[in-house]
Structure formats: C-alpha cells, structure tokens
Amino acid sequence: MASYIANKPLITAALTLLAVLAIANCICSAVAARDLSSSGYGEEAMTARHEKWMAEHGRTYKDEAEKARRFQVFRANAALVDRSNAAAGGGKKYQLAINRFADMTHDEFMARYTGFKPVPATGKKMPGFKYENVTLSDDQQAVDWRRKGAVTDVKNQEQCGCCWAFSAVAAIEGMHQIKTGELASLSEQQLLDCSTNGNNNGCGGGTMEYAFQYVIGSNGGIATEAAYPYTATQGMCQNVQPSVAVSSYQQVPRDDEDALAAAVAGQPVSVAVDSSNFQFYRGGVMTADSCGTNLNHAVTAVGYGTAEDGTQYWLLKNQWGNTWGEEGYMRLQRGVGACGVAKDASYSIA
Ligand SMILES: *[C@@H]1O[C@H](CO)[C@@H](O)[C@H](O)[C@H]1NC(C)=O
C-alpha cells in the first residue's frame, strides 16, 4: 500500500505522458499513427512490441543474450521514432517508421548500409559542366525521371557498403535511357568486383567518380544486371560482355543547387549525402535540421519538385529496398544545402 502511494505521482505522470502521446498520435498522418498505436515504454509493452516486430520481419536471434541485446536497441530506436513522430504534429515535415532496421544501432546501420568515401583532394577531376548555361523552362519546374521511364526499380544494396556502385549505375541507367529510349538495369556487381581503382574498396566504400572512370577506361562499358547479378559481397572480377558505354563524366559545381537542378533536369545525377538520419525515414520531406553535411552515403537525384505546403525538395532514389521511405525514395528539402546534397554531385556522359 505504502509503495503504491509513493508511486502514485509517477503513475500519474506516466498516464499524462501516454495521453499526450495519444493526442500527438491523432494529429499525425495515418501512417505515423499506425506506428505509434502501441506506444508504451514499459518492459512488457515493449517486449510485446519487439516480438510483434520480429514476427513481421521474420527476425530470429541466435540466443537469449543476443535477443536481450537487440531488445535494448529496439527499445531505444522505438522511443526515438515515436518522439520524432510525436513532434511531427508540431510541424515536422517528415515521418519516421519502426522499419526493418529497428534492431540495429546507428553505428551498425551506417557501417553496413552506406559506404560513400569522398575522392581525396588530389583525385583526378573531369573539367567542364555541360549544363552551365541551362535556364529551366516552365515545364522543368518539376522533374521526375521515373515518369519518363529513365529509372529502374528500386534495388537493395543489403549489408554491403557499396552505395557508390548503386548511385553510379542509376546515373548511367538514366543517361542510357535518355539517349536510346531503352531502360536497361545495369550491374553494380561489376563495379563492386572490378572498380578497385582510386579509393574504391568494394563493400568497404567508394566513390561514383571512380566508378565512372572504371566504366570509361578499363572495360569499354558496363554489363547488364542480368549478365552480372548482385551478390552483396565482393568477388573476383568477371570478364562479362559490356552493354552500355560511358565516354566521360562531369561534376556539378559544389554547393550550387541551381546548377544541380539544371543537371537533374537533364539526367539522373549521382549525389553524396549525409544520411545520418535516414535509417528510419518513412515519408514526407526530410529537412536540413535533421542532418549535417558529413557525406557518408550515395544516392541518385532523379527529380525535384515542390510539396503541397510549398517546401521544395529533391527526389532521391535510394537502394535500401522499396519498403524504406516513399517506396524506396526520399524527398529531401531543396535550396538549403540539406544533408550536403550539392557538395559532391556527378553524372556520366554517353
Ligand atoms: C556558356 O556560355 C559561355 C558564354 O557564352 C560560353 O563561353 C560557354 O562555353 C558556355 N558553356 C557551355 C557548356 O555551353
């Protein structure tokens, strides 16, 4: 009885918190609301939530110790996602979700699912910017290369830090479709195995520019995905018939989002980003306040536009499967240097 009374203020506080969360829950979008519906951070509620998540994602652990450790990670991530989504009612433009990455720590996730390494300052640069005098026409105020058939289905790099290969391939796929009208899915695995030039290092990270250099120089082109399929581990470089050639590549002037828009209006563009807050992205426009400019991941800008509330965004194709984000894509705030999106952008030339 005594302990019950002593705990009463705590219980009241907890109930108030739950009530606040419940209210926040109603304000959020339908998707976020579904994720928040089981709010509660007690051991029992959270264990049930973890079990449910494990079942949904077919996750098993090798022993109880591992499960207990993963439970703690899951609990912390669930709290982070819920907190961010509750704040969304107060004006956040994006929502997070407790997705299939929910039992990975931030460091584990970044180590396995990203993999961008900038070109050293001494690296070879290609001169010129072919879009330098482009003025966007009225019908280029919004661009979506998916609608023009220049973007292949969302891929999945799995647990291999070769985002750089996926980003370069998506840029080449777009270049090729725009030139020929043919959309061909091309081989990341070839880059993973064979583009070890520069600082490219397989699943250990690399750069799109070195990938373009490899395709231009050493091989006469890049093979199709079907001819050289993805295995998510680096293997021996195979001699496979190339399918699409690249003659050169260029960089978009750094920190210039107008120049980036001119380039993206012309073709899909490889971009490096700081993906430090991307792990649980579910939808909406990711804003600049959520990340710095420490470039650690590579994706492909396949368009841009303006959201209903007037926020300008880049349309980014990621390669974490199509259950992440907006069916595999992210909209990232445009015009404010968000996540360093215009710091290291490049594209191939047919
Ligand atoms: C852009 O315009 C300037 C000035 O007319 C010209 O010197 C330059 O070659 C043009 N750039 C391209 C890529 O056409």
The ligand as an ORCA input file, in Angstrom:
! r2SCAN-3c Opt
* xyz 0 1
  C      28.188     29.042    -71.525
  O      28.234     30.361    -72.026
  C      29.555     30.910    -72.079
  C      29.425     32.366    -72.532
  O      28.691     32.449    -73.716
  C      30.406     30.080    -73.032
  O      31.717     30.587    -73.075
  C      30.422     28.642    -72.539
  O      31.120     27.834    -73.445
  C      29.010     28.115    -72.389
  N      29.061     26.783    -71.783
  C      28.527     25.701    -72.331
  C      28.690     24.422    -71.599
  O      27.928     25.723    -73.387
*
